[in-house]
Amino acid sequence: MKKIIIPALLSAIMLLSACGGNASTTTQGTDSAVAEVTAAPADITAAVIAEVPVSSGVAKTVSDIADYYDVDASTLADASFYICGSGAYPDELAVLKFNDEAGAEAGKKALQARLDSQIELYTTYTPDEMYKLEGAKVFASGNYAVYIALSDNDKANEIVKGYLG
């Protein structure tokens, strides 16, 4: 019974926390309004995971960043990422918020290097899972760098773009 109730409660909590929508502020310029994204990476990943789960997903923190990505943690404002804890699947979701756009561009390169490495690894390890990597999304948007390699990359990308624009 606990095996059913606990996951259901966790899913409900994630759904409720994801319902906040986009967190952003608008700054008025002299000629036009400029939107500044202030979404917390954990809110974005929670919203994605509520719709597109990470197989055997394990949450990681900024202190774990160097174990997975060639990113200097001091350039990060915040981060939330999930990997497959067993290593059997290439499922991975990372939303990294950098201190500036230059950091996000460098982060994007590090995430692309991770994707390239995962493709090399999983091509022979679990070829049936390659569709996740072949359709993976890696991009930078403002101060954010994003890595999506899940069972429905397009849906996950749509959710992330809802937060980041």
N, C-alpha and C positions, 0 to 999 in steps of 0.2 A: 504494500500500500504506500509506503514511504517513497518507493521508486517512482510512483506516479504523482504524488502530491508535491514533492519537493521540486521536480522540474517544472510542474505547472505553476507553482508559486513564483519561481525564478523567472519564468517567461512572462508572467503577469507583471511582475515588478519592472522588468526591462521594457515592456510595452508602455507601461505608465510613465516611466522616466523618459521614454522616447517621444511621448506625445507633446512635448514642449515646443516642437517645431524648430525653426531656425532662430538662433540667437544672434542678433546683429544689432548694431547701432548705426544711425545715420548721422553723418557730419555734414553740415551745410557749408558749402563753399560759396564763393562770390557769384558764380554763374550756374552751378549745378550741385546736386546732392551726390555724395560719394558714400557708398555703403562700405562699412568696415565690418568684416566677419569676425565675430568673437565667440563662435561656437567652441565648446570644450570638446577635444578629441574623444573623450569617453562618452559623451552624449551622441556623437556621430557613430561611433562603433556600436553602441548599444542599439541604436535605431537600425543599423544594418543587420546585426545579429538577430534581432527580433523577427526579421523577414527572411534572411539568408544565413542560416547558422554556419559556424566554423566547425567542421568535423573534429570531434575530440578537442574542442577549443580550450585553450589555456590563455588566460589574460597575462600580459607582460607589462612591465613598467619601464619608466625612463632608465632606471638602474640596470635593466636587462638589455638596453638598446645595443651596446657594443657586441653582445653575443650573436646578434642577428644582422645588423646593418653597420656599414662603415660610416657612422654618423657620430660626430663629437657631441656628447650630451650637453655640453655647455652652450651649444647653439640652439638648444630646444627651449621653448617656453612651456611645452606640455606634449604629452604623447599618450596614445592608447593603441595597443596592438595585440592581436590574437594570433596564435599559431596552433597547428594540430599538435597536441601534446605527445601523441604516440609517434609522430613522424611518419606514419603510414600514408598520410594524405598530404598533398601540397597546399591545403587550405590555409590561407593567411589573409589577414586584414590589418592594415596599419594606417593610422592617421597621425601624422607628426606635425605639430605646430612649432614653427621656428620663430626666432626673435625677429627675423626680417625675410624679405623675399629672396635675397641672395642665399640665405641658409636653406630656404625651401628648394631652390634650384639645385643646390648641392645635394640636398636630401633626395630629390628626385633621381639624380644620377646614382646615388647609393642604393635606392630602392630598385632601380633598373638593373644594377649589378646583382642584387639579390635574386631578382626574377630570372636573369640569365643563368645564374648558378642553379636555381631550382629546376629550370628546364633541363639543364644538363644532367642533374641528378635523377629526376623522375622519368626521363625518357626511357631508361632501361629498368628502373625500379618499379614503377607502377604506370605502365603506358596507358592503362584505362583511365587514369586520372589526368592525362595531359590536356584534355579540353579545358580544364580550369586554368592552366598556365597559358595555353594558346590564346585564350580570350581574356587574359589578365589585363588590368588597367593600372598604369603607373602615370601619375601626373602631378603637377604643382599648380596650386591656385592661391595667389596671394602669399601668405606666410605658411601655407600648408603644403605638405607632400603626402601623397596617398598611394597605397599599394593594395590592390584588390585581386585575389586569386581564390575564387569561391565557386560553388556549384552554379550560381546565377550571377555572373559578373555584371551583366547589364542592369539587373534590378538593384544590385548593391551600388553600382555607379550612379544610378538615378537617385538613390537615397542620399548618397554623399553630396552629389551636385545640388540637391535641395538645400543643403546646409551651406555649401561653399559658393554656390552660384555658377 
